[in-house]
Every structure is written in C-alpha cells, then in structure tokens.
C-alpha cells in the first residue's frame, strides 16, 4: 500500500487552491462540501468562482502564487494549468510540511484525491493509487446505486443516540448487539423511510431490552424485460434488503445476483401449458413470509402494474395488514421498442399508443378490435404469440389494412433477443415459420419509414412468397374463419 487512506478534519481549516480555471473550480466545488475556509490564488478565475466569492463562500487573491500564501494552510491544491508553476507550489508546500495535491501529477503530490461517495456523515473514498481512475469510478457508480440517497440520515440519527445508548447499556458487548439490531433492522427502515415516530418507538423498545415485534413488509419489484442494467436504483436497494425473493419465471436469473447471497429464493413461475403456481398460492406465500417478520421482494418481469397482477397481491397483503410497496420497472414494450429504435408515438402519424394483452385466463382476449384497427392507432401486444392467428383474423375482420406494419421482438434486451418486421397479413406465417415462441412483444401499426428512420440491420424482414389467386382466396377464407373464433 503506497497511499495510506486518511480522512482530514477540515472544519474551519484553511485550504489553498492555486489556480482559477476549470480544474481549480472542480476542486473548489468538492471542498465546498466541507466547512473549510477556502482561498483561491490566481491571475484570473472562472465566473463560477467569482460568484462564490460574491456569496462569501470563498476568498480570491487575484495574482500569481507566492510562497507566503502557504502560511496557515492545512492543505494545498495546485491546479494552475502551468506545470512549472504547479511544481513551484508543490516544492513550497513540501518544504513547509503541508500536504499538497497537484492535479494529474502524482509525482508532485503528497496525497491524491479518491473517488468519493458522499452520504455525509458516511463517506466512502475509493483509490487505485493513481493507476486506474476509471476503475475507481466504476466502484463509485456501483456504491452510488447500492446506498440510498438519504443513507447519511441513519448515521446522523445513530450519532445523536450514542450518548443515550452508552448511558443505558454499559456493557460493550450488549451495546454492540443493540447497534446491530438498530442499524440492520426495523429501526433502520423506519429512519430511511422518514417515519420518525415509528423509529422512536422501536428504539425505546430495544433500549428497554424488549424485542420489538417482527415487522415484515413486501416490495413488488418491476425487474424490466431482462437486461439487469435496466433495473432502477430503488429496485437494487430493495433487492439488497430482502430476506426472501419470490421470483417470476420471466425474471432474468442474472438479476438475482444483485440480491443478498443468503436470501431465500422461492420460484413461482407460470409456464404456458406447463407447471404453474396459482395466483392464490403466490398471495399466500407473500402473506406467510411477511407475517413471519421477513422482508420480501416479489420479483416480476417488466412493470408490476402492466399485466403483472400487482393489484391482486396488494389486496391480499393489505387485507392481512402487511406493508406493501410497488417499485416500478421498465415495461417490456418501451424497452423492446428502444432496443430497435422504434418510436411508439409519432407526430402527425401515431397519436394513440396502447398496451393490450393477447391472452387471458380463458385463452382468447376480448378486445375492441374496431378501435385497434382504426387508422393512426398503434399498440403493443403482450403474451400474444400463442394467439397470433386470432389477433390477425380479428383485426382484418375489423377493417385493418393487411399491409399494417408489425414488428415482433422476442426475448427483448436479453442475449437471445430477436426482432422480425412483417405485416399484419403475414403475422401468422411469420410466427410459425420463424418459430417464435416468446416471451415476445408484438408491435402493430409501428414502423421506421414514417419517422424517416432506417430499419436496423439486426431486425429480420419477413414476407411470404408470392401467392397464386387460389392461395390468396384460401388465405382470405382462413382469415374469416379466424375472425369468427
């Protein structure tokens, strides 16, 4: 270890920044997070620095750096943009034993700046000894997604209670166990959710030695169509908190890697035509696990409120008196359209876009076919592969143009993603000949031409071979038969 990590106390300490350009301004922005007294010395400064001086946030000395500027300084930053002048600042600071950082010059510095995750008073510093700052930024990004934005509030609350805890529990071991319960259990959740009264109740109960009754809860989490990078920050946080994962079949297994390794996993997949877990059983599992005081994450593909049956699960949980939260996810229609650059609305062309289901508990969807077939209407069909002939037949019978563009995205955002562009007339043939089995989203009424865009090379174009008159007549008969189903 070349650089030993330390945290410097800058409360009312004097800090000098030599330089007035953009790099110096960046250092000042960072220092302003502390309560240091900042002096900037430079021939010229940015407008931002001038505004900060007008606000009495910093003090500016408009001239070239002089060695006497170092008197009384606790830290020095050199960011003049002139390497010779930076070296002069470095030598002067070292001669006085003052820690100095020269921007992008570790050889001239006695300390370097880490990547920082700020959840004051919780601060995480990441360094690579100057070898690979990009890796430090990657770690910082991962930590930023893991730590809630208000995480520092928890540390502030703990700091305020330290004296009370020390007085109430003299034994160090018992005190440590109390802090573990407070900062990893219901007290933590109450503080982070802003329920101060509940946090006070839990704290008083723990301090008196009484075990607070287990407080289970459920988060209904939208995991998007598959790509883990599309998870929201809140979804990642709830995954890390969960004791139990109740997982749908369509959730990408890679997403489970973001949860705690010791979290229990309960698979409740629903396979079309195969083994399935009933919604009633899923509701029972959620209530059972949360009633036992566990934090439950219910993982769903896409968004919980878009054909995710979240409402039924919420009713069951609320009836049982269990707290439930919905964490929205990127719905499959938007994600799949974005992957292939397919606009779902378009001025003057597509002013109405809807999302419909292609299957119900009874099998055949009861949709307003005439409205869906009207010009200027576009929609996405979920769970429609199995009923593709029915969709095609009913739309044609309702007056839809056979040449209406159709785009099918199978396994959207996943490694096995496949997209096919066809027409409404060729929909059934496309699904059959291309062996599309899903999960897939079928877009009807959308294409790239109207937007002046080119179809991506990754999107396969499917058209049936030219038909004889006899074949076309037979195809019409099939369409009429399908419409009658």
C-alpha positions in Angstrom: 0.0 0.0 0.0 1.7 3.2 -1.2 -1.0 5.6 -0.1 -2.4 5.2 3.4 -6.1 6.2 3.5 -7.0 9.0 5.9 -9.8 11.5 6.4 -8.7 15.0 7.1 -10.5 17.3 9.5 -11.2 20.4 7.6 -13.7 22.1 10.0 -12.8 25.8 9.8 -9.4 24.8 8.4 -7.6 27.0 5.8 -7.2 25.3 2.4 -5.4 27.0 -0.5 -6.2 26.3 -4.2 -3.6 27.7 -6.6 -5.3 28.2 -10.0 -8.5 29.7 -11.2 -9.5 27.6 -14.2 -11.9 24.7 -14.7 -9.7 22.2 -12.8 -9.4 24.6 -9.9 -13.1 25.2 -9.9 -13.8 21.5 -9.7 -11.6 21.2 -6.6 -13.4 24.2 -5.0 -16.8 22.5 -5.7 -15.6 19.4 -3.9 -14.1 21.4 -0.9 -17.3 23.3 -0.5 -18.9 20.1 0.8 -16.7 20.6 3.8 -16.6 23.6 6.2 -13.1 24.6 5.2 -12.1 28.2 4.6 -11.1 28.2 1.0 -8.6 30.7 -0.6 -8.1 30.8 -4.3 -5.0 32.5 -5.7 -4.7 33.1 -9.5 -4.2 35.8 -12.1 -7.7 35.1 -13.4 -10.7 33.0 -12.2 -13.9 31.5 -13.7 -17.2 33.2 -13.4 -18.3 30.5 -11.1 -15.5 31.3 -8.7 -16.4 35.0 -8.8 -20.0 34.2 -7.9 -18.8 32.1 -5.0 -16.7 35.0 -3.7 -19.7 37.3 -4.0 -21.6 34.8 -1.8 -18.8 34.9 0.7 -18.2 31.1 0.2 -14.5 31.6 -0.8 -11.8 34.2 -0.8 -10.0 35.1 -4.1 -6.5 36.7 -4.4 -6.0 37.9 -8.0 -2.3 37.5 -8.6 0.3 34.8 -9.2 1.0 32.4 -6.4 3.6 33.4 -3.8 5.2 31.1 -1.2 3.9 33.3 1.6 0.3 32.2 0.5 1.0 28.9 2.2 1.2 30.3 5.7 -1.5 28.8 8.0 -2.8 26.4 5.3 -3.7 22.8 6.2 -4.0 21.5 2.6 -2.9 22.8 -0.7 -4.2 22.1 -4.2 -2.3 23.1 -7.3 -4.4 23.4 -10.5 -2.9 26.3 -12.4 -2.6 24.6 -15.7 1.0 25.6 -15.8 3.1 22.5 -14.9 6.2 24.7 -13.9 4.0 26.8 -11.6 2.4 23.7 -10.2 5.8 22.3 -9.4 6.7 25.6 -7.7 3.6 25.3 -5.5 4.5 21.6 -4.7 8.1 22.4 -3.7 7.0 25.2 -1.4 4.3 23.1 0.3 6.6 20.2 0.8 9.3 22.5 2.3 6.7 23.6 4.9 5.4 20.1 5.5 1.9 20.9 4.2 0.1 18.2 2.3 -0.2 19.1 -1.4 -2.1 17.7 -4.3 -1.2 18.6 -7.9 -3.9 17.8 -10.4 -2.9 14.9 -12.7 0.6 14.8 -11.3 1.0 12.1 -8.6 4.8 12.5 -8.6 4.4 16.1 -7.4 1.8 15.3 -4.8 2.0 14.1 -1.2 -1.6 13.0 -1.4 -4.1 12.1 -4.2 -7.8 12.5 -4.4 -10.0 9.4 -4.3 -13.4 8.9 -5.9 -15.9 9.8 -3.3 -19.4 8.6 -2.4 -21.0 11.3 -0.3 -23.7 10.2 2.2 -22.5 12.6 4.9 -21.6 11.8 7.6 -21.0 8.5 5.8 -18.3 9.0 3.2 -16.7 6.3 1.1 -13.3 7.0 -0.6 -12.1 4.8 -3.4 -8.5 4.9 -4.7 -6.3 3.0 -7.1 -3.0 4.8 -6.2 -3.5 6.7 -9.5 -3.1 3.5 -11.6 -6.7 3.3 -12.9 -9.1 6.1 -12.1 -11.7 4.5 -14.4 -11.9 1.5 -12.1 -12.4 3.8 -9.1 -15.3 5.5 -10.9 -16.8 2.1 -11.7 -16.8 1.2 -8.0 -18.2 4.6 -7.1 -21.1 4.1 -9.5 -21.9 0.7 -8.0 -21.8 2.1 -4.5 -24.0 5.0 -5.5 -26.7 2.6 -6.7 -26.4 0.5 -3.5 -26.6 3.2 -0.9 -29.9 5.1 -0.5 -29.6 8.8 -1.2 -30.6 9.6 2.5 -28.3 7.0 4.0 -26.4 9.7 5.9 -29.6 10.4 7.9 -29.2 7.0 9.5 -25.7 7.8 10.7 -26.8 11.2 11.9 -29.6 9.5 14.0 -27.1 7.0 15.4 -24.7 9.8 16.3 -27.5 11.6 18.2 -28.3 8.5 20.2 -24.8 7.4 21.1 -24.8 9.1 24.5 -28.2 7.7 25.3 -27.2 4.1 24.4 -23.9 4.4 26.3 -25.7 5.5 29.4 -28.5 2.9 29.2 -26.3 -0.1 28.3 -22.9 0.0 30.0 -21.8 -3.5 28.7 -19.9 -3.1 25.5 -20.9 -6.4 24.0 -24.6 -5.8 24.7 -24.2 -2.3 23.3 -22.7 -3.7 20.1 -25.6 -6.2 19.7 -28.1 -3.3 20.1 -26.4 -1.3 17.4 -26.5 -4.2 15.1 -30.3 -4.6 15.6 -30.9 -0.9 15.2 -28.8 -0.3 12.1 -29.8 -3.5 10.3 -33.4 -4.0 11.2 -36.8 -2.2 11.6 -35.2 0.9 13.2 -33.1 1.4 10.1 -36.0 1.0 7.7 -38.2 3.4 9.8 -35.5 6.1 9.7 -34.8 5.8 6.0 -38.5 5.9 5.2 -38.9 9.0 7.2 -41.3 7.6 9.9 -39.7 9.2 12.9 -42.5 8.2 15.4 -42.1 4.5 14.5 -38.3 4.8 14.7 -38.6 6.3 18.2 -40.9 3.5 19.3 -38.6 0.8 18.1 -35.6 2.5 19.7 -37.3 2.8 23.1 -38.4 -0.9 22.9 -34.8 -2.1 22.1 -33.2 0.1 24.7 -35.5 -1.3 27.4 -34.4 -4.8 26.4 -37.8 -5.7 24.9 -37.8 -7.3 21.4 -39.8 -5.3 19.0 -42.4 -7.5 17.3 -41.2 -8.5 13.8 -42.3 -6.1 11.2 -42.4 -7.8 7.8 -43.1 -6.0 4.5 -43.2 -6.7 0.8 -41.8 -4.8 -2.2 -43.4 -5.6 -5.6 -40.4 -5.0 -7.8 -40.5 -4.5 -11.6 -37.4 -6.1 -13.0 -37.8 -4.9 -16.6 -37.7 -7.2 -19.6 -34.4 -8.9 -18.7 -31.3 -6.7 -19.0 -30.0 -6.2 -15.4 -28.7 -2.7 -16.4 -32.4 -1.6 -16.7 -33.1 -2.1 -13.0 -33.9 1.1 -11.2 -31.8 2.3 -8.2 -34.7 1.6 -5.8 -35.1 -2.0 -7.2 -31.4 -2.6 -6.4 -31.8 -1.3 -2.9 -34.8 -3.4 -2.2 -33.1 -6.5 -3.5 -30.2 -5.9 -1.1 -32.6 -5.6 1.8 -34.7 -8.7 1.1 -34.7 -11.8 3.3 -36.9 -13.7 0.8 -37.2 -13.5 -3.0 -40.4 -14.6 -4.6 -39.4 -14.9 -8.3 -41.5 -15.0 -11.5 -40.4 -17.2 -14.4 -39.6 -14.3 -16.7 -37.2 -12.6 -14.4 -33.6 -12.9 -15.7 -31.6 -15.1 -13.3 -28.7 -12.6 -13.6 -30.8 -10.1 -11.7 -30.8 -12.4 -8.6 -27.1 -11.8 -8.4 -27.8 -8.3 -7.1 -29.6 -9.7 -4.0 -28.0 -10.9 -0.8 -26.5 -14.3 -1.2 -28.2 -15.5 2.0 -31.7 -14.5 0.8 -34.1 -17.4 0.5 -35.5 -17.9 -3.1 -39.0 -19.1 -3.8 -39.7 -19.7 -7.5 -43.3 -19.1 -8.6 -43.0 -19.4 -12.3 -46.0 -19.7 -14.6 -45.1 -21.8 -17.7 -47.7 -21.7 -20.5 -49.2 -25.1 -20.8 -46.8 -26.4 -18.1 -46.3 -26.3 -14.4 -47.7 -23.2 -12.8 -48.1 -21.6 -9.4 -51.6 -20.2 -8.9 -52.0 -16.5 -8.0 -53.8 -17.6 -4.9 -50.8 -19.6 -3.8 -48.5 -16.7 -4.6 -50.6 -14.4 -2.5 -50.5 -17.0 0.4 -46.7 -17.2 0.2 -46.3 -13.4 0.3 -48.5 -13.1 3.3 -46.9 -16.0 5.1 -43.3 -14.8 4.7 -44.1 -11.2 5.6 -46.2 -12.2 8.6 -43.1 -14.1 9.9 -41.3 -10.7 10.1 -39.3 -11.1 6.9 -38.6 -8.5 4.2 -39.9 -9.9 1.0 -39.1 -8.9 -2.6 -41.6 -10.0 -5.2 -39.7 -10.0 -8.5 -41.8 -9.5 -11.6 -40.8 -9.1 -15.3 -41.5 -5.7 -16.8 -43.5 -3.4 -14.5 -45.8 -4.8 -11.7 -48.8 -2.7 -12.9 -48.6 -3.7 -16.6 -50.3 -7.1 -16.7 -48.3 -8.1 -13.6 -51.3 -8.8 -11.3 -49.8 -6.5 -8.7 -53.3 -5.3 -7.6 -54.3 -8.8 -6.5 -51.2 -9.2 -4.4 -51.6 -5.7 -2.9 -55.2 -6.6 -1.9 -54.1 -9.8 -0.2 -51.3 -8.1 1.7 -53.3 -5.0 2.8 -56.1 -7.3 3.9 -53.5 -9.1 6.1 -52.3 -5.8 7.5 -48.9 -6.1 5.8 -47.0 -3.1 4.4 -46.5 -3.2 0.7 -44.6 -1.0 -1.7 -44.6 -1.0 -5.5 -41.2 -0.4 -7.2 -41.9 0.4 -10.9 -39.8 -1.2 -13.7 -39.1 -0.5 -17.3 -42.0 -2.2 -19.1 -41.3 -4.6 -21.9 -43.0 -2.5 -24.6 -40.9 0.6 -24.1 -37.6 -1.4 -23.6 -38.1 -3.6 -26.7 -39.0 -0.6 -28.8 -36.0 1.3 -27.6 -33.7 -1.6 -28.4 -34.6 -1.4 -32.1 -35.1 2.3 -32.3 -38.9 2.0 -33.0 -40.8 5.2 -31.9 -44.1 4.3 -30.2 -45.7 7.7 -30.9 -45.1 9.9 -33.9 -46.4 13.4 -34.5 -49.0 13.5 -37.4 -48.8 9.7 -37.8 -49.3 7.8 -34.5 -51.1 9.8 -31.8 -52.5 6.9 -29.9 -50.5 4.0 -28.4 -51.8 1.4 -26.1 -50.7 -1.8 -24.5 -53.1 -4.8 -24.7 -53.0 -8.4 -23.6 -53.0 -11.2 -26.2 -54.2 -13.9 -23.7 -56.5 -14.1 -20.7 -57.4 -16.8 -18.2 -59.9 -18.0 -20.7 -57.4 -18.0 -23.5 -59.0 -15.6 -26.1 -58.8 -11.8 -25.3 -61.9 -9.7 -25.6 -60.6 -6.5 -27.1 -62.2 -3.6 -29.0 -61.0 -4.8 -32.4 -62.6 -2.0 -34.3 -60.8 0.7 -32.3 -57.5 -1.2 -32.6 -58.0 -1.5 -36.4 -58.6 2.3 -36.9 -56.0 4.3 -38.9 -53.4 6.1 -36.8 -53.6 3.6 -34.0 -50.7 1.6 -32.7 -50.4 -0.8 -29.9 -48.2 -3.5 -28.3 -49.5 -7.0 -27.6 -48.2 -8.8 -24.5 -48.5 -12.6 -24.4 -49.8 -12.7 -27.9 -47.7 -15.3 -29.7 -49.9 -18.2 -28.9 -53.0 -16.3 -30.2 -51.3 -14.7 -33.2 -53.8 -16.2 -35.7 -56.7 -14.9 -33.6 -55.2 -11.4 -33.4 -54.6 -11.3 -37.1 -58.0 -12.6 -38.1 -60.0 -10.3 -35.8 -58.0 -7.2 -36.8 -58.5 -7.9 -40.6 -62.2 -8.6 -40.0 -62.5 -5.2 -38.2 -61.1 -3.5 -41.3 -57.4 -3.2 -40.6 -55.2 -2.8 -43.6 -53.4 -6.2 -44.4 -50.2 -4.2 -45.0 -50.3 -2.7 -41.5 -46.7 -3.0 -40.2 -46.0 -5.5 -37.5 -42.7 -5.9 -35.5 -42.1 -8.8 -33.1 -39.4 -8.6 -30.5 -38.6 -11.9 -28.8 -36.6 -12.1 -25.6 -36.2 -8.4 -25.7 -33.0 -6.9 -24.1 -31.6 -10.4 -23.5 -28.7 -12.2 -25.1 -31.2 -14.3 -27.2 -33.1 -11.2 -28.5 -34.5 -11.5 -31.9 -36.6 -8.9 -33.8 -38.7 -9.5 -37.0 -40.5 -7.0 -39.2 -43.5 -8.2 -41.1 -47.1 -7.2 -41.9 -50.5 -8.0 -40.4 -51.3 -10.3 -43.3 -48.1 -12.2 -42.7 -48.2 -12.3 -38.9 -49.4 -15.9 -38.5 -46.9 -17.2 -41.1 -44.1 -15.2 -39.5 -44.7 -16.6 -36.0 -44.9 -20.2 -37.4 -42.1 -20.1 -39.9 -39.7 -18.2 -37.7 -40.5 -20.5 -34.7 -41.3 -17.5 -32.4 -42.3 -18.9 -29.0 -41.8 -15.9 -26.7 -41.6 -14.2 -24.4 -42.3 -11.6 -27.1 -43.9 -8.2 -27.7 -45.9 -7.8 -30.9 -46.0 -4.1 -32.1 -48.8 -3.3 -34.5 -49.0 -0.1 -36.5 -45.4 1.0 -36.0 -42.5 1.1 -38.4 -39.5 3.2 -39.1 -40.4 4.7 -42.5 -42.9 7.2 -41.2 -40.3 8.6 -38.9 -37.7 8.8 -41.6 -35.6 6.1 -40.0 -33.9 3.1 -41.4 -34.8 -0.4 -40.2 -31.9 -1.7 -38.1 -29.8 -4.4 -39.7 -30.5 -6.6 -36.7 -34.2 -6.7 -37.5 -35.1 -9.5 -39.8 -37.6 -8.7 -42.7 -40.2 -11.4 -43.2 -42.5 -11.6 -46.2 -44.5 -14.6 -47.5 -43.7 -15.9 -51.0 -46.0 -14.6 -53.8 -49.3 -16.5 -53.8 -51.5 -17.7 -56.6 -55.0 -16.5 -56.8 -56.2 -19.8 -55.3 -53.8 -19.4 -52.4 -55.0 -15.8 -51.8 -58.6 -16.9 -51.8 -57.8 -19.6 -49.3 -55.9 -17.2 -47.2 -59.0 -14.9 -47.1 -61.1 -17.9 -46.0 -58.7 -18.6 -43.2 -58.8 -15.0 -42.1 -62.6 -15.1 -42.0 -62.5 -18.4 -40.1 -60.1 -16.9 -37.5 -62.2 -13.8 -37.1 -65.2 -16.0 -36.3 -63.4 -17.7 -33.4 
